[in-house]
Amino acid sequence: MAWEILAIWAIVILTITWFVRDEKRLNAELAVARAARYYAHAPKYRHASVKATDGAAPTPPRRTGGLTETQRAFLKAWKR
């Protein structure tokens, strides 16, 4: 009989602990979401002005250079 009461109390304590930890996690996630929303829309945190675009993403800058001879030799050896 005593072990049954102990088992019940263990389940109760685990459930309450689980609930408290989950509530803390939910509050922390809410705080992060609230801060992210604030920093995303607060004008004093904008580091660049928002420019109107036609919807197309700008093309990335063209890469100059290429593979070195060592890199080419490695790729040719790996291809075989």
N, C-alpha and C positions, 0 to 999 in steps of 0.2 A: 504494500500500500504506500509506503514511504517513497519508493522509487517512482511510482506513478505521479505523485505530487511533485517530486523533483523534476520529472520529465515535463510536466505541464508548465512548471515555472521556467524551465530552460527554453521551452518553445515560446512562452510569453516574452521573456527577455530578448531572445533572438528576433522576434517579430518587431518589438518596439525599437530595438537597435537598427534593424533594417529600415523601418519607417523613418526614423530620425535621419539616418544617413542619406536616404533618398530625398527627403525634403531639403536637406542642406545642399545636395547636388543640384536639385531643381532651382533653388534660389541662386546658386552660383551661376548656373547657365543663364538664368534670367538677367542677372547683373551683367554678365558678359554681353548678352544680346542688347541690353539697354545701352551699355557703353559703346558698343559697335555702332548702333544706330545714331547715337549722339555724335561720335567722332566722324561718322560718314557724312553727316548733314550740317555740322556746326561750321559756320563760315570762317571762324578764326583758325580752324585746323586745315583749311584748304591751302595747299602749297602751290597749286597751279590753277589758273583760271580754266573754266570749262568752255571748250570751243565747240561750236556747232559743226557737225560733220554731215556729209551726205549719206552716212550709214556704212560706207566702206572703210575697212581698216587700212591704215597706211601700210605701204609695203616696207618690209624690213630693209635696212641698208645692205648693199651688196657686199659680200665677203670678198676680200682680196687675199691673195696668197693661194695656198693649196697644200698638198701633202709634200712632205720632205721625201727625199730618196729613201731614207730608212723606213718611213711609213709605207711607201709604195712597195718596197721589197717585202716587208712583213705581210702586207695584204696579198701580194702575189703568192708568197709561200703558203699562206693560210688558205688561199683559194684552191690549191691543188688537192 
